[in-house]
Amino acid sequence: MLCILCGDLIPENRKKYCSKLCIKRMWNIRHLKHKNSIGLGNPQKGVKWEEWFIKKFGAVRPKRELNTPFDFFWNKEKIDLKICELYKRKLKRGKPTNSSGVWTFNRNGNGADFIICIGLINNKPFRYFKIPDSIFPKSGATIGLYKSKYDKFRFNPI
């Protein structure tokens, strides 16, 4: 039988949900009724790209636990995956701009060895960055399309 929330197989000792994380999320959905919550949010896009990365590059998801500060193991390193679509500002003070665009990646905790940031253009991977956790800012990172201080962390996983 499959979990109602994430679609994973349910262990024999559980009835509806595969993990404590899914139980907690469902409790929040039923009782808090927030459309957008920090604990709930809309994880579907991130989960989709995590599964893509795991299948493509042979990463391993850790055992499901509450508040895991990283998404998976890859090359014996704890990895937190961040995804962002390129943002282009259309107007500045009411006038059209010719901005090249930026990707903004937010941080949600400590505990990963590296943060892999995938910059998307039209929902396709365009740039990959592997930034050490010690260098990734606490408030998140904004990476420009053409020039950025994070360019030294670019890598091509393919």
N, C-alpha and C positions, 0 to 999 in steps of 0.2 A: 504494500500500500504506500502511496506517496503523501508527503507532507502537504497540507493545505496551503501554506505560505510560500515555501521555496521549491517544492516539487521533488525534494530528495526522498530517498527511501526511508521509511520509518523503522527504527529498531523494534525488536519484539517486545521490549519492556515499555514501550510507549503506545498511545492510542491514536492521536491525531497529528502530533507534531514531532519532527525529527530531533529537536534539540531544545535546551533551555532557552536559547536565544529566540527561537520561533515561538515558544510558549510566552515569553516576556513580550514579544512584539504583538501577539494576538491579544494578550491582556490589555496592553496599552490601546490597541485599536478599539476594543470593546468598552473600556472604562473612561479613557481620556477623550476620545472622539476628536482629536486634533487632525486637521488636514495635513499640516506640515509640522512635524515635531523633530527634534534633534535625534531622538531614538528611532524614529520611524523613517521620516523623509520619503524620498522616492529612490530606493536603492537599485531599482531595476536596471538602469543604465550602467552603473558601476559594476553590478553583479554580472551583467552580460559581458562586459569587457574583461572582468577577472576570469570568467570561464574561458573566454577566447584566448587570453594570455596563457592560462594553465594548459589548455589543449595544444596550443601552437608551440610552446617552449618547454613543456615537460615540468612545470612547477608542481608543487604538492601543497594542497590545502591542509592547514593544521586541524587537529581535532576540534570540533565545534565547542566553543566555550563562550561564556558571556564576556564582553569587553576585551576581546582579543585585539591588541594594538597593531596587528599587522594582518595582511590578507593571505599570504602564502610563503612557502619556502622555495627559493630558486638558487641553485648552485650553493647550497648550504648557507644561505643568507636569508634573513627575515625581510620580506618585501611588503611595502604598503603601496598599492597601485592607485594612482590618481589619473582621472580622465577629464579633459576639458575641450570644448569646441572653441574654435577661434572666434574672438569677439572683436568686431570692428565698429568703432564709434561712427555713427552716421552724421550727427550734427554737433557743432561746438558753437555755443552762443547763438543758436538759430541758423548758422550757416553750415553748408555741407563741408565735410572734411575728407581728406585723402589718407586716413590713418591706415597703416599696414595691418594692425591688429595685434592682440595679445591673448595669451592663455593665462588664466588665473587658477592656481591650484591651492586649495585650503588644506590645512593640517588638522588632524583630528586626534592626535595623541602621540605619545612617545613609545618606544619599544621596538621599532623596526630598525634594521641596520641601514637600509636604503629605501628611498622613495623613488619609485619609477613613475614618471609623469609622461603621459602620452597626449600629445597635442593633436587634435582632430581638425580636419578641414572637410566639410560636407560629410561628416560621420565616417571618415576614413582616416586611419593613422597617417600622420604626416611627419612628426618628429617624436623621438624618444629621448628622455633624459633620465639618467640614473644618478640621483643626488644623494650623498651621504646624509644620514639623519642629523648629524652634528652641524652640517652646513645649512640644511633646509630651515628657513626662518620659522619662528614660532607662530607668526601671524599669517604664514602662507607665502607663496611665491608667484610673482607675475613675470612671465617670460614673453619677450617680444618675438615677432615673426622673423625679423632680419638680424637684430643685434641684441645680445643679452649677456649678462655676466655668467649665466648658467650654460653658455655654449660649450664650455670646456667639459661639461658632464654629458654631452650628447653621445649617443651610441646607436649602433645599428644592430639590433638583435637578430636580424634575418640572415 
